[in-house]
């Protein structure tokens, strides 16, 4: 094969190789861009899920606190009612005791 034809074939092969490399680099850049885009989507989804989970946990905590608050209030109401009932039961004794003290004080003055 004559020398110019060999050189032309070499040049053609180099041109084809350059083209293949350029296509591969373009494809690589596209894949990197796609991967970055997908990574951003995944990050956004994860952040959204994290926010949702946070809100759910806050809602659960608020509900638990409200339930505990209601239980404490109910316990307080029951205790108040019990103390009021006990005081009511002892009212007659207290009145009688005060009257006895008063009578003793009156008798002591006379």
Secondary structure as GFF3:
##gff-version 3
##sequence-region A 1 110
A	DSSP	alpha_helix	3	109	.	.	.	ID=ss1
###
